[in-house]
């Protein structure tokens, strides 16, 4: 049966190769215009939604983002794939990502990240000081921040240790006096309608092997008809309730890890 599906998978792949640049142009062009006129990055959701729908990545939302009037939120979650950017970016309004500096040099995606005012952290001694300045600038514009504190992508079966140093960003000065932290957990649920209960299945979405370049993985993911993921927005954490950033990072990590691992065990 699986062999019989491959002609259809190849057809889907070819359709996506053709439609992706068209969808990118049609969604990015109005975003560039809207940003030039209003300064808002909310139009980035048009591109992220286009990507998510084009690759038929379906989301199940549990809980709600905690942002609202007079409240600035640092969203922190597990990182499984480059596709997380479009999945999360299609949900969260008026929010910008924090990414490692190498992303700026990625073909197309680096330009898109820069266009959406991504805060890049470079590997140097003053990196966190510079990132705090940039984050403070973003939240002064009323924007929330999205961070993947593992610092890399994981296999999708758990959450990797959160880097405590990155939680210095939780103490950036916000217009309302402080920033709250909301953990979010991404769980890969199904691939083509089948439970993602093996690493082989999860790897159609997750991208974690250092030896695997993005393009081969993107092609492999593009042969799938449908991917289902769940996004859990968990209880908000107040940095003031934790002695230091290490305790805050551990609390966020444990909250995300518990949900991801529970999702794996339920299958």
C-alpha positions, 0 to 999 in steps of 0.5 A, spaced: 500 500 500 505 504 501 508 503 495 502 505 491 502 512 494 509 514 492 506 517 485 501 521 489 507 523 494 511 525 488 506 529 485 504 533 492 512 534 492 512 537 485 506 541 487 509 544 493 516 546 489 512 550 484 507 553 489 512 555 495 515 561 491 508 563 488 505 563 495 511 566 498 511 572 493 503 573 494 504 573 502 510 577 503 509 583 498 503 585 502 507 584 509 513 588 506 508 594 504 504 594 511 510 594 515 513 600 511 506 603 512 505 601 519 511 599 522 507 592 524 510 585 524 503 582 524 503 581 517 508 576 518 503 571 520 500 571 512 507 568 510 507 563 516 500 561 515 501 560 507 507 555 509 503 552 514 497 550 509 502 549 503 505 543 507 498 541 510 501 542 518 495 542 522 495 545 529 491 543 535 491 548 540 491 547 548 490 553 552 491 560 550 497 565 549 497 570 555 499 576 551 494 582 552 493 589 553 498 592 558 502 585 558 508 583 555 510 575 554 516 571 553 514 565 550 519 559 551 518 552 548 521 546 545 524 546 538 523 541 533 524 543 526 525 549 522 517 548 521 516 550 528 517 558 526 511 558 521 507 553 526 508 558 532 509 564 527 502 563 525 499 563 532 502 569 535 500 576 534 505 582 534 511 577 536 518 577 534 523 571 535 530 570 538 534 566 534 542 564 533 546 569 529 547 563 524 540 564 521 541 570 519 545 567 513 540 562 511 538 563 504 531 566 504 529 564 511 535 569 513 532 574 509 525 573 512 527 572 519 530 579 518 524 582 515 520 580 521 525 584 526 528 577 529 533 578 534 539 575 533 544 572 538 551 572 536 557 568 539 561 573 543 562 575 550 557 581 549 552 577 546 547 577 551 548 585 553 546 586 545 540 582 545 537 585 551 538 592 548 534 589 542 529 585 546 528 592 550 527 595 543 522 590 541 518 590 547 518 598 547 514 597 540 509 593 544 511 586 541 512 580 545 518 575 544 519 568 542 525 564 544 527 557 543 531 556 549 534 549 548 539 553 543 538 547 538 533 542 535 531 536 539 528 529 536 521 531 539 520 526 544 522 530 550 525 537 551 532 538 551 535 542 557 533 550 557 539 554 557 539 559 563 543 564 560 538 566 555 533 567 561 536 573 562 531 576 556 526 575 561 528 581 565 528 586 560 525 592 561 517 592 559 513 598 558 508 595 564 514 594 569 516 587 567 515 581 563 512 574 564 514 568 561 509 563 558 512 556 557 509 552 550 510 545 548 510 542 541 508 535 540 508 531 534 501 527 534 500 524 527 504 523 520 499 522 514 493 520 520 498 515 523 500 516 530 507 519 531 509 514 536 516 512 533 522 516 531 522 514 524 515 517 524 517 524 528 523 525 523 518 527 517 517 533 521 523 533 526 530 536 524 535 534 529 541 530 525 547 535 524 549 531 518 542 532 515 542 539 511 535 542 511 534 541 503 533 534 504 529 534 510 524 539 507 524 535 501 522 529 505 517 532 509 514 535 503 512 528 501 507 527 507 500 529 505 498 531 512 502 533 519 498 534 525 502 537 531 499 540 538 501 546 541 500 547 549 500 554 552 502 552 559 501 556 566 504 563 566 511 564 570 513 570 573 520 571 574 519 575 580 517 568 583 524 565 582 531 566 585 534 567 579 534 565 572 537 558 573 531 556 577 526 560 572 529 556 566 528 549 570 521 551 571 519 552 564 523 546 562 520 542 567 513 544 565 514 543 557 518 536 558 512 534 562 507 535 557 511 533 551 513 526 554 506 525 556 504 526 549 509 521 547 507 516 553 499 516 551 500 513 544 
